[in-house]
Amino acid sequence: MKRNITSVMNNNHVRSIDITGAVITVSSTRTIDSDTSGKTIIRLLEEKSIPIGYYIIVPDRIEAIRNTLFTALKKSNCIILNGGTGLTHDDCTIEAVSPLLEKRIEGFGEFFRTKSIIQISTASMLSRAVAGIIDGKAVFCIPGSTPAVTLATTELILPEIAHILSHASR
């Protein structure tokens, strides 16, 4: 079934496209039971009729993140990684994913930090949220807190995913 999530720019730039989500939680401590952020992303995607093709929790290790991302790319075209984007010594999601991006969506991180100011004030500058394209598929790296994944998914990813994939998959 084709899904067309409405973008503000709803014209010939956005076409009807199949969207399948993947959720990767990057954490060395979370479990399926305690992963409220991953479950929140899944719920938000499913509320917009986007099926989940892949869900996993992976430890904060570059090779593990990359291997999991490669698997997700085979099953989905909207991949959301949450967690491991901060400044601690073990945060390495950005280091794992950024070199693989064929094109970066620079505005994603900029908008995420701007919108985060309302929730967390100037601490938003610590966010290293990143998004881009790999093989015509959208990849988003966002912080792992439940408020952060809610903000990114509802205010940035869902409103523009059809538009992003329309351009990226041409």
Summary of the structure (lengths in Angstrom):
residues: 170
radius of gyration: 14.7
end to end distance: 19.0
largest distance: 44.7
contacts: 566
relative contact order: 0.20
helix: 46%
strand: 19%
